């Protein structure tokens, strides 16, 4: 049996019909909205490469939290810009740093808003890399010292948990960091604090605008020595499996759009909730194309977010969250 008896278009005849049979849907509760708090600002600072995204003073944390919650978005992820930077990222473990202060402000203002904190020292080191440096044996070249960095990450996670963070999100890609952070949190009495691991994070060209807003571009070299090679997909399953075994509660794939195939494979391989980061370069591309009148920004945005959900993401970290929530009628 085929045409004319079978007509797939019957299920597309109206908005109500299309909504009834839609396979993949979006909700504001699917989103985590990134926020950037600075220890030195007194007023918001717009970032030219990331339209609509601001570096914020900590004093605005409560107001931002209320607005986000009113849109129906249930979660935020916080990044910090400290007063000072040094080779070891010591300001990352300052309990009076911008992230711990913002966490406390948000949880006081909107207790039910889930607060995720990014755990990585790239914003806090003067060299911009994601860990403590050492000289490589035989060559003398500088490289990130994996094991020395674990101690800093564990202390950073404890500081954030003490401030009230609900979820710790290590983004550094050091081997063994999930287990080390889990151990540190449990020893500190935070057994209920979840870990959302940036399990599959590629050395991507799509992070450029983020590095502007977070002030964390590497001063030399790149991050290919610890972030994943874009050509590798099987390795993603290995990384995700290791983080799951070490105690991660949520696994993340980053970026989203160039790695939807990887996202789907991670989804198939794990029963944990899967997050995807719709990163700054992906966001900026849509805005640039819309500014050039090449695309309809709202339609393209919703299509992109739907594609990420369709590929398997339960959670989407996205700078589009506020506008998307508005369009979804929250």
N, C-alpha and C positions, 0 to 999 in steps of 0.2 A: 504494500500500500504506500502510495506517495501522493504527490500533487495530482489532482486538486483536493483530495480528501484531507491531506495533512498540510496545514498552513501555519507555520510558526508565527506569522505576523498577527494571528489572533490574540496572542499574549502580549502584543505591543500596541494595541489600538488606543490606549489612553494612559494618562499618568497614573490613575488609580490601578489599572491592570498591571502596568509595569512595576509599580510599587509592591503589588500583591505577590508577584512571582520573582522578585529580585533575590538573587542568591547571596549577594554581599552587601551589607549595609554599614553605615557609619554612625557613630554616636559621639557626642562631646566627651563621654566617659572613657572613650578609647584613647584620648590624647593625654600626653604629658607636655606641658608648656615650659620651654627653657627660659630662665631668668638669669641675668648677669648683675651681680652686686659688687660695687666698688667701695673700698675703704677710704677713698680720697675725694669722691664727688659729693657735692651738696645739691646738685641739680642733675636731671637726666641728660645723658650725652648720646645723641643719635649717631649711628654708624652708617656712613655713606654706602658701603658695600652690602649692607644688610637692611634694606628698607623696612621701616617700622619696628626695628629692634633697637633697644636702648641699653646702654650701661646705666645702672640705677644706683642712687645712694641707698644705703640700708634703711634710712628713715622712711622710704616709700614701700617697704616690704609689706606692711600690713594692708595698705590701700590696694596694692597690686593683688594680693591674695583675695581680698573681698571681690574685686572685679572678676577675677578668674573663676572663683566659685560661683558667682552670679551667672556666668555663662554656661554653667553645667560641667565645666572641666574639673575633674577630681584630683589632678596631680600636677605638680611642678617639679622641675629639676633645676638645682641651683649651681651656679658657677661663681667663682670669686676672683676679684682683682685686688691684691693686697697693697698695703702701703709700701712695702719694701720686698725686694727679691734678692736671693743669694744662691750660691752654687748647689746647696742641698735642699732648697725649698722649705726652710725652717718656718716661714710664716704660714705654711699649710697646716701646721699643728697648733696654731695660736687659737686658744678658745675665745679670744676677743676679735678674731678675724671676721671678714665680711660674711662668709657663709654661716658660721655658727650664730652670729648675731641675727642674720636674716631668718634662719631657721626658727630661732626663738620668737622673733616678731611675728612670723607667719602662724606658728602653732598657737600663739596667744590670741591672735585675731580671728583665725579660722581653724579651730582644732581639728575639724574633720577633713581638711585638705591634706592629701598625702604629700609629704615633702621628701623628694629624692635628692641626694647630694652626689655630685660628681666627685670621685676620689681619684685624683691624679695631680702630680706636682708641676705640670708644664706651665701652669699659670703663675707659679710661685718661684720658679727657678730663673736665674738671670740668663741662662743659656737657652731656655725654652724647650728643653727635652723633658721627657716624662719620667725622669729618675735621676738618681745620684750618678755622677760620672766617675770613670776610672780610666787609666791608661791600659790599653790592650797589650798583653804580653807579646813580645817579639817585635811588634810594629810601633808601639808607643802612641798609637792613635786613640783618641778619646771615644769611649763607648759607654752606654748606660749599664751600670752594675745592677743586674737583676736582683740579687739576694739582698744587697744593702738597701735597695729601694723598697723591698717588702716591709721592712721595719717602719719606714716613714708612712707608707700607705696604711698599715695597721693602726698607727697612732692617729693618723688623720681620720680614719673611720671611727675610732673611739671618740674623738672630739666632736664629730658630727652627731653621733648617736647620743652623746651626753646633752647636746643642745636640743635634741628632740626629733632628729631625722627619723623617718619611718623606713626608708630604703636607702642603702648604701650602694652606689653604682661605680665600681672601679673601671676606669677607662684606659688604663696604662698599658695593658697587654704584657705585663710581666708574668713569667711562668710562676705558678704556685700562689698567686696573690689572693685568689678566692679562699683557699684553705687558711692562709695566714690571717686574713681579715676575719673570717668566721671564728677562728680560734680567739682572736683578740676581743671580738665583740662578746663572745660567750664568757670569756674570763672576766669581762667587765660587767656582766649581768644583763647583757642585751641579746639574750637568746631569741627574742621575738622580733628583732630588727632584721629585715629581709635584705638580701643581696641581689641586685640586678646587675649581672656581669655583662660588660661589653665583651662578650665571648668571641665574637667574630668581627674584628675591626680591621679594615683594610687600610693600607698606606695609599690614601686616595688624594686625587687632585681636587676633590669637591669640598675640602675643609677651609679654603682660603678665607671667605668672609668670617667664619667663626674665629679664625686666628686674629682677625682685626678686632672683633668685639671682645675677645677674651685676652688679647695682648699676649699671645703665646706662640708666635712663630719661632721655630728653631733658629738660633743665631749662626749655626753652622750645620752642614750636612742635612739629613732628612731622618724620617722615622721608620725607614724600611727595615732597619735591623730589629725592630720589635713589633711593628704592625704587619699585617699579612700582605702577601704578594697578590695583586689583583687577578693574576692568572689561576689562582688555586681555589678549587671548590672542595675537593676531598679533605683538604687540611681544615676547612671550616668545620666539618663534622667532628674531626679530632679535637679541635679547640673547644667546641661546644660540649662534647662528651667529657672532657677533662674538667671543665668548670662545673658541670652538673655533678660529677663525682666528688668534687671538692666542696660542694655545698651551696652552689648558686640556687636561688629560688626562681629567678627569671633570667632568660638568656636573650641577648641582644645581637642583632646584625646591624652593622654600620659601615658605609652608607646603605640607603634603601634601594633607590631606583636602579643603579648599575648592577645590583646584586639580588634582584628578585628571584633569580634561579636558586641562589644560595639560600635565601630566606625560605623558599619552599622546601628545600632538602633538610634544613635544620628543623623546620616544622614537622616533617615526616619522621625525623629521627628521635624527637624528644616529646615527652608529654608535659614538660614544663611550659608555663606561659612564655610566649615569644614576643619580644619587642623589636622594633626597627626604628632607626633614627633617620628621618627625612632631613638630611643635613643642610647646612647653610648654603652650599653651592647649588643644590637642587632648588631650594627656595629662591635664591637670587636669580637663577636662570629664568624662572617663571615671571618674576617681576620685570626683568630686563626685556623679555619678549613681549610682555604686556605693555610696557612703556613704549616699545617700538611699534605697537598696534599690530603685532603678529598673532596674538592669541587673546582670548577672553580669559582674564586672570581667574575669576571665580570658577568657571567651568573647568579650566585646566587643573586648578588646585584640587577640586573635588574628584576629578578623574585620577589624579596622581595618588591621592590618599586612599581612594577605593582600590587602586591597583595594589597598594601595599597590604591592605587588609586581605584582598583576594589571594595574594601570594602566601598568606599564612600568619601575618602579624596579628596578635591579640591587642597589642599596645603600639601606638605610634608617637614617637617624640617628634614634635614638629613646631616650627615657628608660625605655621598657618593656623594654629589651634584656635585662636580667638575669632578670626574671621570665619573659619569653618564652622565653629560652634554657632555663630550668628546665623549662618545660612541654614544650619540644621534646625533652627528654631528654638534654641535653648534660651 
